[in-house]
């Protein structure tokens, strides 16, 4: 996110610039057609806090290690201060342990404070990095949409935060990422985004809660996300290490296929969709349907490459599943 108090600039690149946008401050706007799968940005961390439950002192310690130029760059980023205290509860339950109580209080004070602070900037702009969080100064400039056209990931193999196009992006179109889980319903997304100090007005959020007109994108998106939530709850404990158990359940593959279809209808071609196709491939392999296993594994590899790249840490895992499915399909043909 970018503040209107400064005029941010994008790093040298062939894909986007940073421009003022109505009611949004600044945003990243495509300057050339961007194809699905394009790596738009690979950004090095400016500041790293290696723990998830960070305190203001942890941010200060990391900030003190920066050069004066880097510290100045940090303060060009958007700050979440100045929020209405009435929308944030000020009491903390007595059962909360002291360190967590301090963390909650510090973040609350930063949100309702009158001036930008290290923590008010960090909590708005930080992204996950291993077991902690970090500030990526250029990635932080990308605004949110609940139906984004790009996705972001920490690529440990190259030590950079990467942003990839999840679909074709036209010249003049804003490049957006999602700050919250795409399968969450609007009410929960609204609560999550309140922490960033704004209300989303993307095409999945337009209109008042419950007023979506049947046939509009917002209405259809709400229906899809609700169903995805149901399917996620029905399948989550039968995936991963329990996939063989899941493969024995009636219509388990059917539920995975339905999930994949809903993600594609939402135009969400991220790692979650790649993982669904990978699980479909593995279940088909377990059941001896090697043709379907190959088809699903090809899609998993394709989507994984598009959303994170061939240099991503676990990309080879997807390739191995595809290669094995191709080998098993060939062996089954020889036996036939």
N, C-alpha and C positions, 0 to 999 in steps of 0.2 A: 504494500500500500504506500502511496506517496502523499505528501502534504502539499497544500497549495501555497505554503509560506516560502517554498523554495522552488526553483525550476530544475527538476531532475533531468538527467540525460542518460540515454542508453549507452552501453558499451559499444564499440565498433562492431557492427554486424549487418548482414544483408537482409534481415527479416523484419525488424520493427524499429519504431522510434517511440519516444514518450511525448504524449500530447495532452493538452488540457481537454477534459471531457465535461459535458453539462452535468451538474449535480454529483460529480464523482471525483473532483480534484483532477489528478493526472492518471493516465492509463497507458498501457503498451498497445500500440496500434500497428497493424501489419502494413509494411511499405512495399511488399511484393507478395505474390501468391505463395502460400505455404502449404506444401503437401502433407497429408497424413503421414506421421512417422518422422517428420523432420525434427532434428534436435535444434530447438530455437535458442537455447542458452545452456551453458555449462559454467556455473558460478562458484568461485572459491569462497569459503567462509571468511567473514570479517572478524567475527567474535564467536567463541565457542564456550558454552557452559556445559560441562560434561555430566551433569546430573539432571534428572527430570524435575525433582521437587526443589527447585532453586529458590534461594533467598536473594534479596537485594544485594547482600554482601558478596554473593557468588558472581553476580553480574558486574559489580564494581571491581572485583579482583580481575576478571577477564578484561574489562574496559581499561584498567590501569596498564595493561601490557601493550596497548595499542599506541602507535605513533600519534603525534598531534594531528596529522593529516587524516589518519584513520578515525580518530575520535571525532573530528569535524564531520567526516562522512557519516558516521553513526547518527549524528544529530540532524542530518538532512532527512532521515526517515520519518514516516508518519508516527504520531504519538496518540495513544488512546486516552489522554487526560481530558478533563473538562466534562465528564459525563454527569448526568443528573443523579445525585445521591439517592433520590426517591426510588429509582428503579433497581437499586442494589441493596440487599439486606445488610444491615450493619452489625447484627448479632451473630455470634459464632457459638455453636452448641458446646456445652461444657465437656462433652466426651472427646472433643477434638484434641489431639496431643499437641504439646507446646510448639514444636517446630512447625507443624502444619498450621496451627493457629497464627503464628507469626507470618507465615507465607501468605495466608489468606488476607490478613490485615494489611500487609505491605501492598498487595495487588489491588485491594479495595481502595486504599488511600491514593495509589497512583492513578486509578481510573477517575476518581472524583476530584483529584487535585487540580489546581489552577494552572500549573506549568508542566511542561514536558520534563520527564525524568528518565534515567537509565531504564528503570523497570517499566514505565509506561510505553516506551519505545520497544523494549524487548518483547513484552507479552503480546504486542500487536504484530510484530514482524518475524518472530522466531519460527524456525522450522525444525522438525525432529532430525537429530543426528545421532545415530547409535542409541546410547542410553541417556542422551541429553538433548540439548537444543543448540541452535546456532543462528546467527544473523548472516544472511546472504544478501549483500546490498543491492544487487541487480534483480535477483529473484523476488525480493520483497516488493518490487514495484508493480508486480502483476496483481490486478484486482480480482475479486471473487465473482463467480457466478455459480449458481446451483446446477446449471447445465453448461459446464465450461467446454471450451474447444481445445484445451491443453491440459496436461497433467505433469506433476512434479515428483521427483524422487531423489533421495540421497544415493549417489552412486559411489560406494566405498572403493570400488576398483580404481577410480580416477580421482577420488577425493573432492568431488564437486556435486553441487545440487544441479540437477538437469531438468529442463522443461522441454517436453515433446508435444507436437501437435497431435491431438486425438482425432482430428478430422481435417479436411481441407479448409483453409482459412483464406478469405478473400482480402484483397487490398482494401485498406480502410476499416477493416473489422478489428474490434478490440480483441486482444488475446487474453483469455481469462483462465484461471485455475479455480479449484474448489477448496475452500478452507474447512469444509465439514464433510461428513460421510454422505455420499450421494444417495444411499437408500433410506436415510432418515426422512421422516415426514416433515411437512413445512413447519409445524409448531415447534418441533425440536430444533430444526435448522435455525429458526428465528431466535430461539434462546441461545444457541451456540454462537450465532453471529453478533448477538448483543454484546458479547465480550470484546468484539472488535470495534464497537461503537457505531455500528450502522445497521440499517434494515435493508435487506436485499430486494431489488426490484427487477430481477431477471425474469425471463419468460416462464420459468417454473414457479414464480412467486407473485405474479401480478394479480391484483384484486385482493379484497379482504379475505381473511381466513374463512373458508367454507363457502365463499361466493364464486368459486370457479365455475364458469359456464361450460356445460357439457359440450364436448367437441373441441374446446380450446386446448392448446398445448398444456397450460397449467392444470386443467382438469385431468387430461390423459396422463400427464406426468405424475400427478398425485395418486392416480389409480395404480400406475405401474410401480411406484415406490412402495405403496402399501402392500402390493402382492409380493414384491421382492423381499420386504421385511418378513412376511409370512414364510416364504420359501427359505430364507436364510435361517430362521429359527428351526424349521423342520429338518434342515440338512446339516447344520453346522457341526453337530456332534457325530456325524457319520462321514466326515471328510478327514483329510490328513491321515493320521495313523490308523484311523478306523475305517478307511475307505473300503477295504475288503468286506467289512461288515455291512457298510452302506450298500455295496453292490448286490447284496442278497435281499435288500428291501424292495418291496413292490414299487414300481414306478420311480425308483431313485434316479435313474438316468433321465426319465421324463421330466423330473423336477429340475435337474441341472440344465437340461435343454431349454426348459421354459425360462429359467433364470438368464441364460445366455441371450435368448430372444428379447427379453425385457431390457437388458442392458443395451443391446444394440438399438432397440427402439428409442431408448433414452440418449442415443448417440454417445454412450459412455464406453469407449474402447481402451480402457486402462488395464492395469495389472489384475484387477479383480476378475475381469472378463477372461483374461489369459489363463488365470487359475481355474476358472470354471471349465474351460475347454480342456485344460490339462487333466482335470479330474474325470471328465467325460471320456477322454482317451484311455486313461488308466482303468476305468470301470469296463469299458468295451474290451480292453485287453484281458481283464480278469474273466470276462464272459466268453472269450474266444472270438469276438467279432472284430477281427483285425482290420478289415476294410474301414469300418467306422472309427476304429482307433487311430488309423493313419489320418483320416479326414479331420478328426478333432485335434490331433496333435499338430497337424499343419497349421490349423487356425491358432492354436496356442502359441506356437513359435512365431507366427506372423504378428500376432497382437503384442506379444512380449517384445519383439524387436521394435515395433512401431512405438510403443509407449515408454520403453526404457533403453533400448539399444543392444547391439550384440556384445558390447563391452560390459554389460551389467553383470554383477557378481554371480547370479544364479541362472543366467541365460542358458548355459550349457546343459543344465538339468532338463530344460524343455527339449533341447536338441536330442539328448540321449533318449528320451521317451519316444520321440518321433523316429529315430533310427531303429530303435528296438521294435516298434510297431511295424515298420517297413520290413524288417527282417522276418518277423513272425508271420506277416502276411505272405511273404514269399515262400516260407516253409510250408504254410498251410496249402498254398496252391500246388506245390510239388507233391504233397500227399494226396491231393484230390484226384 
